[in-house]
Amino acid sequence: MAQPPDINETFLREVDENLRRDQLRDFFRRYGNWLIAGVILFLALSGGFIWWKQHEVERSADQVEQLAQTFKDIGSGNTAQVPAQLDALAKTGSKGVSVTAQFARAALAIQQNDVKLATNIYRSLAQDNGVPEALRGAALIRQTTLEFDQLPPAEVISRLAPLAKTGEPWFGSAGEMTALAMLKQGRKQEAGQMLVAIAKDQGVPDALRGRAGQLAASLGADVGPAVPPPAQ
């Protein structure tokens, strides 16, 4: 006589459950140690990452405090240890601290008449793709300012071409040096046009607009009204 359907279904379900239990048991016997090791490793890595991020935050805060103290020393004239401090922060600080320290170090080098060192620092910053674009532009402007008298006019114009455009954040300074380089080449009309563009650009500081307008007028360019007088 055949077994009732409910007994068959119960039997099959028990067999299936036993099979799954045996498979699970065999799996853990074979891979249990690896799984435990994996969990421990995951927890260790997670904890390590959280610690590292917290450490970086604390380290960055310490570096900012060191930088602030260095600026106080510069302001008070206590600069004996400042170059070494800035060099250390430039090498080991977070990106923001490092860039700030390098700009400060270059400025201090200029103050100490070490133009070569300042130029090298600005060149390095200008070529560093990890530095924000606006700061790379500032570094390029300062580098070119220090090298201007030694550079061929064509190189000045070529180097500053990306910045010497209306709307660019460093248009005023880049445009002014470009115009002066053009004057060295005898290109008075083009220099005058560049200076007029600077004088009429409301985004350029008034002192620079006034100086550009005065120089443009001396070249016979039509500056027009609404240009501030040059700062005295």
Contacts in CASP RR format, 6 or more apart in sequence:
PFRMAT RR
TARGET T0000
AUTHOR 0000-0000-0000
METHOD contacts of the structure
MODEL  1
MAQPPDINETFLREVDENLRRDQLRDFFRRYGNWLIAGVILFLALSGGFI
WWKQHEVERSADQVEQLAQTFKDIGSGNTAQVPAQLDALAKTGSKGVSVT
AQFARAALAIQQNDVKLATNIYRSLAQDNGVPEALRGAALIRQTTLEFDQ
LPPAEVISRLAPLAKTGEPWFGSAGEMTALAMLKQGRKQEAGQMLVAIAK
DQGVPDALRGRAGQLAASLGADVGPAVPPPAQ
28 35 0 8 1.000
56 94 0 8 1.000
59 94 0 8 1.000
60 93 0 8 1.000
60 94 0 8 1.000
60 97 0 8 1.000
63 89 0 8 1.000
63 92 0 8 1.000
63 93 0 8 1.000
63 94 0 8 1.000
63 97 0 8 1.000
64 97 0 8 1.000
66 85 0 8 1.000
66 89 0 8 1.000
67 89 0 8 1.000
67 97 0 8 1.000
67 100 0 8 1.000
67 101 0 8 1.000
67 104 0 8 1.000
70 82 0 8 1.000
70 85 0 8 1.000
70 86 0 8 1.000
70 89 0 8 1.000
70 101 0 8 1.000
70 104 0 8 1.000
71 104 0 8 1.000
73 79 0 8 1.000
73 81 0 8 1.000
73 82 0 8 1.000
73 85 0 8 1.000
74 82 0 8 1.000
74 104 0 8 1.000
74 108 0 8 1.000
79 108 0 8 1.000
82 108 0 8 1.000
83 105 0 8 1.000
83 108 0 8 1.000
86 101 0 8 1.000
86 102 0 8 1.000
86 104 0 8 1.000
86 105 0 8 1.000
86 108 0 8 1.000
87 101 0 8 1.000
87 105 0 8 1.000
89 97 0 8 1.000
89 98 0 8 1.000
89 101 0 8 1.000
90 98 0 8 1.000
90 101 0 8 1.000
90 102 0 8 1.000
90 105 0 8 1.000
91 98 0 8 1.000
92 98 0 8 1.000
93 101 0 8 1.000
95 130 0 8 1.000
95 131 0 8 1.000
99 125 0 8 1.000
99 131 0 8 1.000
99 135 0 8 1.000
102 121 0 8 1.000
102 124 0 8 1.000
102 125 0 8 1.000
103 121 0 8 1.000
103 125 0 8 1.000
103 135 0 8 1.000
103 138 0 8 1.000
103 139 0 8 1.000
105 117 0 8 1.000
105 121 0 8 1.000
106 117 0 8 1.000
106 118 0 8 1.000
106 121 0 8 1.000
106 122 0 8 1.000
106 125 0 8 1.000
106 142 0 8 1.000
107 118 0 8 1.000
109 115 0 8 1.000
109 117 0 8 1.000
109 118 0 8 1.000
109 121 0 8 1.000
110 118 0 8 1.000
110 146 0 8 1.000
115 146 0 8 1.000
118 142 0 8 1.000
118 146 0 8 1.000
119 143 0 8 1.000
119 146 0 8 1.000
119 147 0 8 1.000
122 139 0 8 1.000
122 140 0 8 1.000
122 142 0 8 1.000
122 143 0 8 1.000
122 146 0 8 1.000
123 139 0 8 1.000
123 143 0 8 1.000
125 131 0 8 1.000
125 135 0 8 1.000
125 136 0 8 1.000
125 139 0 8 1.000
126 136 0 8 1.000
126 137 0 8 1.000
126 139 0 8 1.000
126 140 0 8 1.000
126 143 0 8 1.000
127 136 0 8 1.000
128 136 0 8 1.000
131 139 0 8 1.000
134 169 0 8 1.000
134 170 0 8 1.000
137 163 0 8 1.000
137 169 0 8 1.000
137 170 0 8 1.000
138 170 0 8 1.000
140 159 0 8 1.000
140 160 0 8 1.000
140 163 0 8 1.000
140 170 0 8 1.000
141 160 0 8 1.000
141 163 0 8 1.000
141 170 0 8 1.000
141 173 0 8 1.000
141 174 0 8 1.000
141 177 0 8 1.000
144 151 0 8 1.000
144 156 0 8 1.000
144 159 0 8 1.000
144 160 0 8 1.000
144 177 0 8 1.000
145 173 0 8 1.000
145 177 0 8 1.000
148 156 0 8 1.000
148 177 0 8 1.000
148 180 0 8 1.000
148 181 0 8 1.000
151 159 0 8 1.000
153 181 0 8 1.000
153 182 0 8 1.000
153 184 0 8 1.000
153 185 0 8 1.000
154 181 0 8 1.000
154 185 0 8 1.000
156 177 0 8 1.000
156 178 0 8 1.000
156 181 0 8 1.000
157 164 0 8 1.000
157 178 0 8 1.000
157 181 0 8 1.000
157 182 0 8 1.000
160 174 0 8 1.000
160 175 0 8 1.000
160 177 0 8 1.000
160 178 0 8 1.000
161 178 0 8 1.000
162 168 0 8 1.000
163 170 0 8 1.000
163 171 0 8 1.000
163 173 0 8 1.000
163 174 0 8 1.000
163 175 0 8 1.000
164 171 0 8 1.000
164 172 0 8 1.000
164 174 0 8 1.000
164 175 0 8 1.000
164 177 0 8 1.000
164 178 0 8 1.000
164 194 0 8 1.000
165 171 0 8 1.000
166 197 0 8 1.000
166 201 0 8 1.000
167 201 0 8 1.000
167 203 0 8 1.000
168 174 0 8 1.000
171 198 0 8 1.000
171 201 0 8 1.000
171 203 0 8 1.000
171 204 0 8 1.000
172 198 0 8 1.000
172 201 0 8 1.000
172 204 0 8 1.000
172 205 0 8 1.000
172 208 0 8 1.000
172 212 0 8 1.000
173 208 0 8 1.000
175 194 0 8 1.000
175 198 0 8 1.000
176 195 0 8 1.000
176 198 0 8 1.000
176 208 0 8 1.000
176 211 0 8 1.000
176 212 0 8 1.000
178 194 0 8 1.000
179 191 0 8 1.000
179 192 0 8 1.000
179 194 0 8 1.000
179 195 0 8 1.000
179 198 0 8 1.000
179 212 0 8 1.000
179 215 0 8 1.000
180 191 0 8 1.000
182 188 0 8 1.000
182 190 0 8 1.000
182 191 0 8 1.000
182 194 0 8 1.000
183 191 0 8 1.000
188 219 0 8 1.000
191 219 0 8 1.000
192 215 0 8 1.000
192 216 0 8 1.000
192 219 0 8 1.000
192 220 0 8 1.000
192 221 0 8 1.000
193 221 0 8 1.000
195 212 0 8 1.000
195 213 0 8 1.000
195 215 0 8 1.000
195 216 0 8 1.000
195 219 0 8 1.000
195 221 0 8 1.000
196 212 0 8 1.000
196 213 0 8 1.000
196 216 0 8 1.000
196 221 0 8 1.000
196 222 0 8 1.000
196 223 0 8 1.000
198 204 0 8 1.000
198 208 0 8 1.000
198 209 0 8 1.000
198 212 0 8 1.000
198 213 0 8 1.000
199 209 0 8 1.000
199 210 0 8 1.000
199 212 0 8 1.000
199 213 0 8 1.000
199 216 0 8 1.000
199 223 0 8 1.000
199 227 0 8 1.000
200 209 0 8 1.000
200 223 0 8 1.000
200 226 0 8 1.000
200 227 0 8 1.000
201 209 0 8 1.000
204 212 0 8 1.000
206 228 0 8 1.000
206 231 0 8 1.000
207 228 0 8 1.000
207 230 0 8 1.000
207 231 0 8 1.000
209 227 0 8 1.000
209 228 0 8 1.000
210 227 0 8 1.000
210 228 0 8 1.000
210 229 0 8 1.000
210 230 0 8 1.000
210 231 0 8 1.000
211 230 0 8 1.000
211 231 0 8 1.000
213 223 0 8 1.000
213 227 0 8 1.000
213 230 0 8 1.000
214 229 0 8 1.000
214 230 0 8 1.000
216 223 0 8 1.000
217 223 0 8 1.000
END
